[in-house]
């Protein structure tokens, strides 16, 4: 399965890490210099959860991010999953 949240749609993004060389001025050097940037992946905090929906009387298995789990706690499971199109 893809690393995508089924509620928010958050997925793997591409970021950059800055490489610096040299010794800091505070430590007696001439300062740190940017030498290059390297691509890296920023992955969402995904969890596979079984969420009980009282209105349906059953559990639904969902792959969601930690932020989506907070949304479910705030708005309720049925409303959030229906808005995302997971349940009908």
PDB file of N, CA, C and O in Angstrom:
ATOM      1  N   UNK A   1       0.832  -1.195   0.000  1.00  0.00           N
ATOM      2  CA  UNK A   1       0.000   0.000   0.000  1.00  0.00           C
ATOM      3  C   UNK A   1       0.873   1.255   0.000  1.00  0.00           C
ATOM      4  O   UNK A   1       1.999   1.251   0.498  1.00  0.00           O
ATOM      5  N   UNK A   2       0.336   2.301  -0.559  1.00  0.00           N
ATOM      6  CA  UNK A   2       1.071   3.556  -0.616  1.00  0.00           C
ATOM      7  C   UNK A   2       1.072   4.228   0.751  1.00  0.00           C
ATOM      8  O   UNK A   2       0.193   3.983   1.578  1.00  0.00           O
ATOM      9  N   UNK A   3       2.053   5.063   0.974  1.00  0.00           N
ATOM     10  CA  UNK A   3       2.145   5.792   2.237  1.00  0.00           C
ATOM     11  C   UNK A   3       1.328   7.079   2.143  1.00  0.00           C
ATOM     12  O   UNK A   3       1.876   8.181   2.087  1.00  0.00           O
ATOM     13  N   UNK A   4       0.016   6.914   2.128  1.00  0.00           N
ATOM     14  CA  UNK A   4      -0.902   8.046   1.996  1.00  0.00           C
ATOM     15  C   UNK A   4      -1.976   7.916   3.063  1.00  0.00           C
ATOM     16  O   UNK A   4      -2.523   6.834   3.274  1.00  0.00           O
ATOM     17  N   UNK A   5      -2.277   9.026   3.736  1.00  0.00           N
ATOM     18  CA  UNK A   5      -3.353   9.049   4.722  1.00  0.00           C
ATOM     19  C   UNK A   5      -4.684   9.038   3.976  1.00  0.00           C
ATOM     20  O   UNK A   5      -4.894   9.829   3.057  1.00  0.00           O
ATOM     21  N   UNK A   6      -5.583   8.137   4.376  1.00  0.00           N
ATOM     22  CA  UNK A   6      -6.847   8.012   3.658  1.00  0.00           C
ATOM     23  C   UNK A   6      -7.839   9.108   4.021  1.00  0.00           C
ATOM     24  O   UNK A   6      -8.851   9.256   3.337  1.00  0.00           O
ATOM     25  N   UNK A   7      -7.587   9.877   5.069  1.00  0.00           N
ATOM     26  CA  UNK A   7      -8.487  10.956   5.461  1.00  0.00           C
ATOM     27  C   UNK A   7      -7.979  12.312   4.972  1.00  0.00           C
ATOM     28  O   UNK A   7      -8.713  13.045   4.309  1.00  0.00           O
ATOM     29  N   UNK A   8      -6.755  12.642   5.288  1.00  0.00           N
ATOM     30  CA  UNK A   8      -6.220  13.948   4.922  1.00  0.00           C
ATOM     31  C   UNK A   8      -5.516  13.947   3.572  1.00  0.00           C
ATOM     32  O   UNK A   8      -5.376  14.999   2.949  1.00  0.00           O
ATOM     33  N   UNK A   9      -5.074  12.787   3.116  1.00  0.00           N
ATOM     34  CA  UNK A   9      -4.365  12.710   1.844  1.00  0.00           C
ATOM     35  C   UNK A   9      -2.903  13.091   1.944  1.00  0.00           C
ATOM     36  O   UNK A   9      -2.244  13.253   0.916  1.00  0.00           O
ATOM     37  N   UNK A  10      -2.371  13.239   3.157  1.00  0.00           N
ATOM     38  CA  UNK A  10      -0.960  13.596   3.306  1.00  0.00           C
ATOM     39  C   UNK A  10      -0.094  12.420   2.893  1.00  0.00           C
ATOM     40  O   UNK A  10      -0.371  11.274   3.250  1.00  0.00           O
ATOM     41  N   UNK A  11       0.962  12.712   2.136  1.00  0.00           N
ATOM     42  CA  UNK A  11       1.819  11.663   1.592  1.00  0.00           C
ATOM     43  C   UNK A  11       3.279  12.061   1.718  1.00  0.00           C
ATOM     44  O   UNK A  11       3.601  13.115   2.267  1.00  0.00           O
ATOM     45  N   UNK A  12       4.155  11.217   1.209  1.00  0.00           N
ATOM     46  CA  UNK A  12       5.591  11.457   1.294  1.00  0.00           C
ATOM     47  C   UNK A  12       5.939  12.694   0.473  1.00  0.00           C
ATOM     48  O   UNK A  12       5.542  12.829  -0.684  1.00  0.00           O
ATOM     49  N   UNK A  13       6.697  13.595   1.110  1.00  0.00           N
ATOM     50  CA  UNK A  13       7.150  14.814   0.421  1.00  0.00           C
ATOM     51  C   UNK A  13       8.664  14.770   0.283  1.00  0.00           C
ATOM     52  O   UNK A  13       9.339  14.005   0.973  1.00  0.00           O
ATOM     53  N   UNK A  14       9.184  15.585  -0.599  1.00  0.00           N
ATOM     54  CA  UNK A  14      10.629  15.669  -0.794  1.00  0.00           C
ATOM     55  C   UNK A  14      11.121  16.958  -0.172  1.00  0.00           C
ATOM     56  O   UNK A  14      10.582  18.035  -0.427  1.00  0.00           O
ATOM     57  N   UNK A  15      12.155  16.836   0.649  1.00  0.00           N
ATOM     58  CA  UNK A  15      12.757  18.002   1.279  1.00  0.00           C
ATOM     59  C   UNK A  15      14.245  18.015   1.013  1.00  0.00           C
ATOM     60  O   UNK A  15      14.752  17.215   0.226  1.00  0.00           O
ATOM     61  N   UNK A  16      14.935  18.912   1.660  1.00  0.00           N
ATOM     62  CA  UNK A  16      16.386  18.997   1.492  1.00  0.00           C
ATOM     63  C   UNK A  16      17.063  19.112   2.841  1.00  0.00           C
ATOM     64  O   UNK A  16      16.543  19.733   3.768  1.00  0.00           O
ATOM     65  N   UNK A  17      18.240  18.500   2.934  1.00  0.00           N
ATOM     66  CA  UNK A  17      19.085  18.594   4.115  1.00  0.00           C
ATOM     67  C   UNK A  17      20.309  19.392   3.714  1.00  0.00           C
ATOM     68  O   UNK A  17      20.935  19.107   2.693  1.00  0.00           O
ATOM     69  N   UNK A  18      20.652  20.386   4.509  1.00  0.00           N
ATOM     70  CA  UNK A  18      21.791  21.251   4.197  1.00  0.00           C
ATOM     71  C   UNK A  18      23.038  20.692   4.856  1.00  0.00           C
ATOM     72  O   UNK A  18      23.059  20.461   6.065  1.00  0.00           O
ATOM     73  N   UNK A  19      24.085  20.475   4.057  1.00  0.00           N
ATOM     74  CA  UNK A  19      25.376  20.034   4.583  1.00  0.00           C
ATOM     75  C   UNK A  19      26.242  21.259   4.830  1.00  0.00           C
ATOM     76  O   UNK A  19      26.391  22.119   3.962  1.00  0.00           O
ATOM     77  N   UNK A  20      26.803  21.323   6.015  1.00  0.00           N
ATOM     78  CA  UNK A  20      27.683  22.445   6.362  1.00  0.00           C
ATOM     79  C   UNK A  20      29.031  21.899   6.790  1.00  0.00           C
ATOM     80  O   UNK A  20      29.110  20.841   7.415  1.00  0.00           O
ATOM     81  N   UNK A  21      30.088  22.617   6.456  1.00  0.00           N
ATOM     82  CA  UNK A  21      31.423  22.210   6.882  1.00  0.00           C
ATOM     83  C   UNK A  21      32.084  23.366   7.603  1.00  0.00           C
ATOM     84  O   UNK A  21      31.645  24.510   7.485  1.00  0.00           O
ATOM     85  N   UNK A  22      33.122  23.078   8.339  1.00  0.00           N
ATOM     86  CA  UNK A  22      33.865  24.098   9.053  1.00  0.00           C
ATOM     87  C   UNK A  22      33.530  24.115  10.529  1.00  0.00           C
ATOM     88  O   UNK A  22      32.595  23.455  10.983  1.00  0.00           O
ATOM     89  N   UNK A  23      34.303  24.875  11.260  1.00  0.00           N
ATOM     90  CA  UNK A  23      34.136  25.000  12.701  1.00  0.00           C
ATOM     91  C   UNK A  23      33.445  26.321  13.012  1.00  0.00           C
ATOM     92  O   UNK A  23      33.740  27.344  12.395  1.00  0.00           O
ATOM     93  N   UNK A  24      32.532  26.294  13.964  1.00  0.00           N
ATOM     94  CA  UNK A  24      31.779  27.493  14.320  1.00  0.00           C
ATOM     95  C   UNK A  24      32.708  28.567  14.877  1.00  0.00           C
ATOM     96  O   UNK A  24      33.730  28.256  15.490  1.00  0.00           O
ATOM     97  N   UNK A  25      32.349  29.827  14.662  1.00  0.00           N
ATOM     98  CA  UNK A  25      33.150  30.947  15.172  1.00  0.00           C
ATOM     99  C   UNK A  25      33.254  30.900  16.684  1.00  0.00           C
ATOM    100  O   UNK A  25      34.282  31.258  17.260  1.00  0.00           O
ATOM    101  N   UNK A  26      32.172  30.450  17.325  1.00  0.00           N
ATOM    102  CA  UNK A  26      32.137  30.351  18.779  1.00  0.00           C
ATOM    103  C   UNK A  26      33.214  29.397  19.302  1.00  0.00           C
ATOM    104  O   UNK A  26      33.719  29.555  20.414  1.00  0.00           O
ATOM    105  N   UNK A  27      33.554  28.399  18.473  1.00  0.00           N
ATOM    106  CA  UNK A  27      34.546  27.401  18.881  1.00  0.00           C
ATOM    107  C   UNK A  27      35.933  27.695  18.332  1.00  0.00           C
ATOM    108  O   UNK A  27      36.820  26.844  18.399  1.00  0.00           O
ATOM    109  N   UNK A  28      36.127  28.895  17.790  1.00  0.00           N
ATOM    110  CA  UNK A  28      37.452  29.294  17.321  1.00  0.00           C
ATOM    111  C   UNK A  28      37.688  29.124  15.845  1.00  0.00           C
ATOM    112  O   UNK A  28      38.809  29.319  15.377  1.00  0.00           O
ATOM    113  N   UNK A  29      36.656  28.765  15.089  1.00  0.00           N
ATOM    114  CA  UNK A  29      36.814  28.580  13.649  1.00  0.00           C
ATOM    115  C   UNK A  29      36.466  29.851  12.879  1.00  0.00           C
ATOM    116  O   UNK A  29      36.291  30.921  13.461  1.00  0.00           O
ATOM    117  N   UNK A  30      36.369  29.709  11.563  1.00  0.00           N
ATOM    118  CA  UNK A  30      36.045  30.867  10.731  1.00  0.00           C
ATOM    119  C   UNK A  30      34.579  30.866  10.316  1.00  0.00           C
ATOM    120  O   UNK A  30      34.162  31.689   9.501  1.00  0.00           O
ATOM    121  N   UNK A  31      33.802  29.953  10.867  1.00  0.00           N
ATOM    122  CA  UNK A  31      32.364  29.908  10.573  1.00  0.00           C
ATOM    123  C   UNK A  31      31.993  28.695   9.748  1.00  0.00           C
ATOM    124  O   UNK A  31      32.835  28.095   9.080  1.00  0.00           O
ATOM    125  N   UNK A  32      30.736  28.346   9.805  1.00  0.00           N
ATOM    126  CA  UNK A  32      30.242  27.182   9.072  1.00  0.00           C
ATOM    127  C   UNK A  32      29.788  27.624   7.687  1.00  0.00           C
ATOM    128  O   UNK A  32      29.171  28.678   7.541  1.00  0.00           O
ATOM    129  N   UNK A  33      30.093  26.819   6.670  1.00  0.00           N
ATOM    130  CA  UNK A  33      29.760  27.161   5.296  1.00  0.00           C
ATOM    131  C   UNK A  33      28.882  26.074   4.693  1.00  0.00           C
ATOM    132  O   UNK A  33      29.090  24.887   4.942  1.00  0.00           O
ATOM    133  N   UNK A  34      27.894  26.490   3.896  1.00  0.00           N
ATOM    134  CA  UNK A  34      27.037  25.538   3.208  1.00  0.00           C
ATOM    135  C   UNK A  34      27.818  24.975   2.034  1.00  0.00           C
ATOM    136  O   UNK A  34      28.278  25.721   1.169  1.00  0.00           O
ATOM    137  N   UNK A  35      27.969  23.638   2.006  1.00  0.00           N
ATOM    138  CA  UNK A  35      28.716  23.016   0.920  1.00  0.00           C
ATOM    139  C   UNK A  35      27.796  22.423  -0.135  1.00  0.00           C
ATOM    140  O   UNK A  35      28.090  22.505  -1.327  1.00  0.00           O
ATOM    141  N   UNK A  36      26.666  21.815   0.294  1.00  0.00           N
ATOM    142  CA  UNK A  36      25.727  21.255  -0.673  1.00  0.00           C
ATOM    143  C   UNK A  36      24.408  20.968   0.021  1.00  0.00           C
ATOM    144  O   UNK A  36      24.314  20.994   1.248  1.00  0.00           O
ATOM    145  N   UNK A  37      23.394  20.695  -0.783  1.00  0.00           N
ATOM    146  CA  UNK A  37      22.115  20.250  -0.247  1.00  0.00           C
ATOM    147  C   UNK A  37      21.835  18.860  -0.796  1.00  0.00           C
ATOM    148  O   UNK A  37      22.179  18.549  -1.936  1.00  0.00           O
ATOM    149  N   UNK A  38      21.205  18.024   0.033  1.00  0.00           N
ATOM    150  CA  UNK A  38      20.922  16.647  -0.338  1.00  0.00           C
ATOM    151  C   UNK A  38      19.422  16.422  -0.213  1.00  0.00           C
ATOM    152  O   UNK A  38      18.805  16.829   0.772  1.00  0.00           O
ATOM    153  N   UNK A  39      18.831  15.764  -1.230  1.00  0.00           N
ATOM    154  CA  UNK A  39      17.403  15.460  -1.173  1.00  0.00           C
ATOM    155  C   UNK A  39      17.140  14.411  -0.113  1.00  0.00           C
ATOM    156  O   UNK A  39      17.953  13.515   0.112  1.00  0.00           O
ATOM    157  N   UNK A  40      15.979  14.538   0.545  1.00  0.00           N
ATOM    158  CA  UNK A  40      15.545  13.535   1.511  1.00  0.00           C
ATOM    159  C   UNK A  40      14.038  13.438   1.479  1.00  0.00           C
ATOM    160  O   UNK A  40      13.361  14.339   0.984  1.00  0.00           O
ATOM    161  N   UNK A  41      13.501  12.329   2.014  1.00  0.00           N
ATOM    162  CA  UNK A  41      12.058  12.122   2.040  1.00  0.00           C
ATOM    163  C   UNK A  41      11.520  12.476   3.418  1.00  0.00           C
ATOM    164  O   UNK A  41      12.112  12.123   4.438  1.00  0.00           O
ATOM    165  N   UNK A  42      10.400  13.173   3.437  1.00  0.00           N
ATOM    166  CA  UNK A  42       9.705  13.507   4.673  1.00  0.00           C
ATOM    167  C   UNK A  42       8.417  12.698   4.665  1.00  0.00           C
ATOM    168  O   UNK A  42       7.500  12.991   3.898  1.00  0.00           O
ATOM    169  N   UNK A  43       8.346  11.666   5.527  1.00  0.00           N
ATOM    170  CA  UNK A  43       7.200  10.768   5.523  1.00  0.00           C
ATOM    171  C   UNK A  43       6.179  11.183   6.579  1.00  0.00           C
ATOM    172  O   UNK A  43       6.565  11.654   7.649  1.00  0.00           O
ATOM    173  N   UNK A  44       4.892  11.021   6.303  1.00  0.00           N
ATOM    174  CA  UNK A  44       3.869  11.331   7.302  1.00  0.00           C
ATOM    175  C   UNK A  44       3.866  10.273   8.408  1.00  0.00           C
ATOM    176  O   UNK A  44       4.336   9.152   8.212  1.00  0.00           O
ATOM    177  N   UNK A  45       3.337  10.642   9.553  1.00  0.00           N
ATOM    178  CA  UNK A  45       3.272   9.747  10.714  1.00  0.00           C
ATOM    179  C   UNK A  45       2.026   8.868  10.580  1.00  0.00           C
ATOM    180  O   UNK A  45       0.980   9.171  11.152  1.00  0.00           O
ATOM    181  N   UNK A  46       2.151   7.770   9.811  1.00  0.00           N
ATOM    182  CA  UNK A  46       0.997   6.939   9.482  1.00  0.00           C
ATOM    183  C   UNK A  46       0.831   5.777  10.452  1.00  0.00           C
ATOM    184  O   UNK A  46       1.807   5.206  10.939  1.00  0.00           O
ATOM    185  N   UNK A  47      -0.438   5.438  10.723  1.00  0.00           N
ATOM    186  CA  UNK A  47      -0.798   4.299  11.569  1.00  0.00           C
ATOM    187  C   UNK A  47      -1.961   3.576  10.911  1.00  0.00           C
ATOM    188  O   UNK A  47      -2.826   4.207  10.303  1.00  0.00           O
ATOM    189  N   UNK A  48      -1.985   2.253  11.031  1.00  0.00           N
ATOM    190  CA  UNK A  48      -3.133   1.474  10.591  1.00  0.00           C
ATOM    191  C   UNK A  48      -3.987   1.199  11.818  1.00  0.00           C
ATOM    192  O   UNK A  48      -3.530   0.560  12.766  1.00  0.00           O
ATOM    193  N   UNK A  49      -5.221   1.676  11.805  1.00  0.00           N
ATOM    194  CA  UNK A  49      -6.094   1.584  12.976  1.00  0.00           C
ATOM    195  C   UNK A  49      -7.420   0.939  12.612  1.00  0.00           C
ATOM    196  O   UNK A  49      -7.925   1.101  11.500  1.00  0.00           O
ATOM    197  N   UNK A  50      -7.975   0.205  13.567  1.00  0.00           N
ATOM    198  CA  UNK A  50      -9.354  -0.266  13.474  1.00  0.00           C
ATOM    199  C   UNK A  50     -10.204   0.697  14.296  1.00  0.00           C
ATOM    200  O   UNK A  50     -10.085   0.747  15.521  1.00  0.00           O
ATOM    201  N   UNK A  51     -11.060   1.459  13.623  1.00  0.00           N
ATOM    202  CA  UNK A  51     -11.866   2.477  14.295  1.00  0.00           C
ATOM    203  C   UNK A  51     -13.303   1.977  14.381  1.00  0.00           C
ATOM    204  O   UNK A  51     -13.902   1.597  13.375  1.00  0.00           O
ATOM    205  N   UNK A  52     -13.841   1.983  15.585  1.00  0.00           N
ATOM    206  CA  UNK A  52     -15.228   1.558  15.786  1.00  0.00           C
ATOM    207  C   UNK A  52     -16.156   2.718  15.480  1.00  0.00           C
ATOM    208  O   UNK A  52     -15.987   3.813  16.015  1.00  0.00           O
ATOM    209  N   UNK A  53     -17.140   2.480  14.617  1.00  0.00           N
ATOM    210  CA  UNK A  53     -18.136   3.488  14.253  1.00  0.00           C
ATOM    211  C   UNK A  53     -19.466   3.069  14.886  1.00  0.00           C
ATOM    212  O   UNK A  53     -20.098   2.124  14.414  1.00  0.00           O
ATOM    213  N   UNK A  54     -19.903   3.762  15.954  1.00  0.00           N
ATOM    214  CA  UNK A  54     -21.131   3.359  16.642  1.00  0.00           C
ATOM    215  C   UNK A  54     -22.382   3.430  15.765  1.00  0.00           C
ATOM    216  O   UNK A  54     -23.298   2.624  15.930  1.00  0.00           O
ATOM    217  N   UNK A  55     -22.427   4.388  14.832  1.00  0.00           N
ATOM    218  CA  UNK A  55     -23.603   4.531  13.968  1.00  0.00           C
ATOM    219  C   UNK A  55     -23.791   3.315  13.063  1.00  0.00           C
ATOM    220  O   UNK A  55     -24.918   2.943  12.737  1.00  0.00           O
ATOM    221  N   UNK A  56     -22.676   2.699  12.661  1.00  0.00           N
ATOM    222  CA  UNK A  56     -22.746   1.512  11.807  1.00  0.00           C
ATOM    223  C   UNK A  56     -22.714   0.224  12.621  1.00  0.00           C
ATOM    224  O   UNK A  56     -23.146  -0.827  12.149  1.00  0.00           O
ATOM    225  N   UNK A  57     -22.202   0.311  13.838  1.00  0.00           N
ATOM    226  CA  UNK A  57     -22.095  -0.865  14.691  1.00  0.00           C
ATOM    227  C   UNK A  57     -20.981  -1.809  14.281  1.00  0.00           C
ATOM    228  O   UNK A  57     -21.054  -3.006  14.560  1.00  0.00           O
ATOM    229  N   UNK A  58     -19.944  -1.291  13.619  1.00  0.00           N
ATOM    230  CA  UNK A  58     -18.827  -2.134  13.183  1.00  0.00           C
ATOM    231  C   UNK A  58     -17.540  -1.327  13.174  1.00  0.00           C
ATOM    232  O   UNK A  58     -17.551  -0.106  13.332  1.00  0.00           O
ATOM    233  N   UNK A  59     -16.428  -2.032  12.986  1.00  0.00           N
ATOM    234  CA  UNK A  59     -15.130  -1.361  12.919  1.00  0.00           C
ATOM    235  C   UNK A  59     -14.726  -1.193  11.461  1.00  0.00           C
ATOM    236  O   UNK A  59     -15.122  -1.971  10.593  1.00  0.00           O
ATOM    237  N   UNK A  60     -13.933  -0.166  11.214  1.00  0.00           N
ATOM    238  CA  UNK A  60     -13.419   0.128   9.879  1.00  0.00           C
ATOM    239  C   UNK A  60     -11.915   0.217   9.986  1.00  0.00           C
ATOM    240  O   UNK A  60     -11.395   0.948  10.829  1.00  0.00           O
ATOM    241  N   UNK A  61     -11.194  -0.529   9.129  1.00  0.00           N
ATOM    242  CA  UNK A  61      -9.728  -0.505   9.131  1.00  0.00           C
ATOM    243  C   UNK A  61      -9.266   0.633   8.223  1.00  0.00           C
ATOM    244  O   UNK A  61      -9.603   0.668   7.040  1.00  0.00           O
ATOM    245  N   UNK A  62      -8.489   1.564   8.786  1.00  0.00           N
ATOM    246  CA  UNK A  62      -8.093   2.773   8.070  1.00  0.00           C
ATOM    247  C   UNK A  62      -6.613   3.028   8.285  1.00  0.00           C
ATOM    248  O   UNK A  62      -6.094   2.818   9.382  1.00  0.00           O
ATOM    249  N   UNK A  63      -5.928   3.483   7.233  1.00  0.00           N
ATOM    250  CA  UNK A  63      -4.539   3.926   7.346  1.00  0.00           C
ATOM    251  C   UNK A  63      -4.569   5.442   7.420  1.00  0.00           C
ATOM    252  O   UNK A  63      -4.942   6.109   6.456  1.00  0.00           O
ATOM    253  N   UNK A  64      -4.175   5.989   8.572  1.00  0.00           N
ATOM    254  CA  UNK A  64      -4.298   7.432   8.759  1.00  0.00           C
ATOM    255  C   UNK A  64      -3.099   8.004   9.508  1.00  0.00           C
ATOM    256  O   UNK A  64      -2.346   7.288  10.167  1.00  0.00           O
ATOM    257  N   UNK A  65      -2.953   9.311   9.381  1.00  0.00           N
ATOM    258  CA  UNK A  65      -1.865  10.015  10.057  1.00  0.00           C
ATOM    259  C   UNK A  65      -2.288  10.360  11.480  1.00  0.00           C
ATOM    260  O   UNK A  65      -3.462  10.250  11.833  1.00  0.00           O
ATOM    261  N   UNK A  66      -1.333  10.772  12.282  1.00  0.00           N
ATOM    262  CA  UNK A  66      -1.612  11.134  13.673  1.00  0.00           C
ATOM    263  C   UNK A  66      -2.541  12.346  13.733  1.00  0.00           C
ATOM    264  O   UNK A  66      -3.383  12.439  14.625  1.00  0.00           O
ATOM    265  N   UNK A  67      -2.391  13.267  12.792  1.00  0.00           N
ATOM    266  CA  UNK A  67      -3.246  14.455  12.758  1.00  0.00           C
ATOM    267  C   UNK A  67      -4.685  14.072  12.395  1.00  0.00           C
ATOM    268  O   UNK A  67      -5.632  14.657  12.920  1.00  0.00           O
ATOM    269  N   UNK A  68      -4.850  13.096  11.504  1.00  0.00           N
ATOM    270  CA  UNK A  68      -6.185  12.630  11.148  1.00  0.00           C
ATOM    271  C   UNK A  68      -6.847  11.938  12.337  1.00  0.00           C
ATOM    272  O   UNK A  68      -8.063  12.026  12.507  1.00  0.00           O
ATOM    273  N   UNK A  69      -6.063  11.258  13.153  1.00  0.00           N
ATOM    274  CA  UNK A  69      -6.597  10.623  14.352  1.00  0.00           C
ATOM    275  C   UNK A  69      -7.126  11.667  15.327  1.00  0.00           C
ATOM    276  O   UNK A  69      -8.143  11.449  15.987  1.00  0.00           O
ATOM    277  N   UNK A  70      -6.436  12.802  15.417  1.00  0.00           N
ATOM    278  CA  UNK A  70      -6.917  13.907  16.257  1.00  0.00           C
ATOM    279  C   UNK A  70      -8.207  14.493  15.691  1.00  0.00           C
ATOM    280  O   UNK A  70      -9.085  14.905  16.448  1.00  0.00           O
ATOM    281  N   UNK A  71      -8.327  14.533  14.360  1.00  0.00           N
ATOM    282  CA  UNK A  71      -9.540  15.025  13.716  1.00  0.00           C
ATOM    283  C   UNK A  71     -10.714  14.109  14.034  1.00  0.00           C
ATOM    284  O   UNK A  71     -11.822  14.585  14.281  1.00  0.00           O
ATOM    285  N   UNK A  72     -10.481  12.794  14.029  1.00  0.00           N
ATOM    286  CA  UNK A  72     -11.533  11.837  14.367  1.00  0.00           C
ATOM    287  C   UNK A  72     -11.967  12.010  15.813  1.00  0.00           C
ATOM    288  O   UNK A  72     -13.159  11.950  16.115  1.00  0.00           O
ATOM    289  N   UNK A  73     -11.009  12.225  16.710  1.00  0.00           N
ATOM    290  CA  UNK A  73     -11.348  12.449  18.116  1.00  0.00           C
ATOM    291  C   UNK A  73     -12.174  13.717  18.299  1.00  0.00           C
ATOM    292  O   UNK A  73     -13.051  13.774  19.162  1.00  0.00           O
ATOM    293  N   UNK A  74     -11.895  14.725  17.491  1.00  0.00           N
ATOM    294  CA  UNK A  74     -12.586  16.010  17.636  1.00  0.00           C
ATOM    295  C   UNK A  74     -13.989  15.981  17.014  1.00  0.00           C
ATOM    296  O   UNK A  74     -14.959  16.385  17.656  1.00  0.00           O
ATOM    297  N   UNK A  75     -14.096  15.506  15.768  1.00  0.00           N
ATOM    298  CA  UNK A  75     -15.356  15.590  15.030  1.00  0.00           C
ATOM    299  C   UNK A  75     -16.208  14.328  15.093  1.00  0.00           C
ATOM    300  O   UNK A  75     -17.395  14.368  14.772  1.00  0.00           O
ATOM    301  N   UNK A  76     -15.624  13.224  15.497  1.00  0.00           N
ATOM    302  CA  UNK A  76     -16.349  11.960  15.524  1.00  0.00           C
ATOM    303  C   UNK A  76     -15.978  11.088  14.339  1.00  0.00           C
ATOM    304  O   UNK A  76     -15.640  11.588  13.266  1.00  0.00           O
ATOM    305  N   UNK A  77     -16.044   9.775  14.543  1.00  0.00           N
ATOM    306  CA  UNK A  77     -15.610   8.826  13.522  1.00  0.00           C
ATOM    307  C   UNK A  77     -16.535   8.844  12.304  1.00  0.00           C
ATOM    308  O   UNK A  77     -16.058   8.894  11.170  1.00  0.00           O
ATOM    309  N   UNK A  78     -17.834   8.804  12.521  1.00  0.00           N
ATOM    310  CA  UNK A  78     -18.781   8.700  11.404  1.00  0.00           C
ATOM    311  C   UNK A  78     -18.698   9.924  10.489  1.00  0.00           C
ATOM    312  O   UNK A  78     -18.638   9.784   9.268  1.00  0.00           O
ATOM    313  N   UNK A  79     -18.695  11.110  11.071  1.00  0.00           N
ATOM    314  CA  UNK A  79     -18.669  12.352  10.280  1.00  0.00           C
ATOM    315  C   UNK A  79     -17.383  12.448   9.471  1.00  0.00           C
ATOM    316  O   UNK A  79     -17.410  12.787   8.288  1.00  0.00           O
ATOM    317  N   UNK A  80     -16.249  12.148  10.119  1.00  0.00           N
ATOM    318  CA  UNK A  80     -14.950  12.287   9.446  1.00  0.00           C
ATOM    319  C   UNK A  80     -14.785  11.258   8.334  1.00  0.00           C
ATOM    320  O   UNK A  80     -14.343  11.601   7.237  1.00  0.00           O
ATOM    321  N   UNK A  81     -15.133  10.009   8.599  1.00  0.00           N
ATOM    322  CA  UNK A  81     -14.980   8.965   7.583  1.00  0.00           C
ATOM    323  C   UNK A  81     -15.955   9.155   6.425  1.00  0.00           C
ATOM    324  O   UNK A  81     -15.627   8.827   5.285  1.00  0.00           O
ATOM    325  N   UNK A  82     -17.136   9.675   6.700  1.00  0.00           N
ATOM    326  CA  UNK A  82     -18.109   9.930   5.637  1.00  0.00           C
ATOM    327  C   UNK A  82     -17.643  11.085   4.742  1.00  0.00           C
ATOM    328  O   UNK A  82     -17.799  11.037   3.521  1.00  0.00           O
ATOM    329  N   UNK A  83     -17.076  12.111   5.359  1.00  0.00           N
ATOM    330  CA  UNK A  83     -16.568  13.264   4.595  1.00  0.00           C
ATOM    331  C   UNK A  83     -15.400  12.860   3.712  1.00  0.00           C
ATOM    332  O   UNK A  83     -15.232  13.399   2.618  1.00  0.00           O
ATOM    333  N   UNK A  84     -14.576  11.898   4.186  1.00  0.00           N
ATOM    334  CA  UNK A  84     -13.437  11.422   3.409  1.00  0.00           C
ATOM    335  C   UNK A  84     -13.844  10.438   2.324  1.00  0.00           C
ATOM    336  O   UNK A  84     -13.050  10.125   1.437  1.00  0.00           O
ATOM    337  N   UNK A  85     -15.093   9.944   2.393  1.00  0.00           N
ATOM    338  CA  UNK A  85     -15.582   9.014   1.379  1.00  0.00           C
ATOM    339  C   UNK A  85     -15.217   7.573   1.640  1.00  0.00           C
ATOM    340  O   UNK A  85     -15.283   6.748   0.728  1.00  0.00           O
ATOM    341  N   UNK A  86     -14.835   7.247   2.858  1.00  0.00           N
ATOM    342  CA  UNK A  86     -14.448   5.878   3.204  1.00  0.00           C
ATOM    343  C   UNK A  86     -15.684   5.029   3.456  1.00  0.00           C
ATOM    344  O   UNK A  86     -15.729   3.858   3.076  1.00  0.00           O
ATOM    345  N   UNK A  87     -16.683   5.619   4.094  1.00  0.00           N
ATOM    346  CA  UNK A  87     -17.951   4.925   4.321  1.00  0.00           C
ATOM    347  C   UNK A  87     -19.073   5.694   3.616  1.00  0.00           C
ATOM    348  O   UNK A  87     -18.936   6.878   3.310  1.00  0.00           O
ATOM    349  N   UNK A  88     -20.176   5.000   3.366  1.00  0.00           N
ATOM    350  CA  UNK A  88     -21.285   5.647   2.657  1.00  0.00           C
ATOM    351  C   UNK A  88     -22.447   5.903   3.546  1.00  0.00           C
ATOM    352  O   UNK A  88     -23.460   6.442   3.099  1.00  0.00           O
TER     353      UNK A  88
END
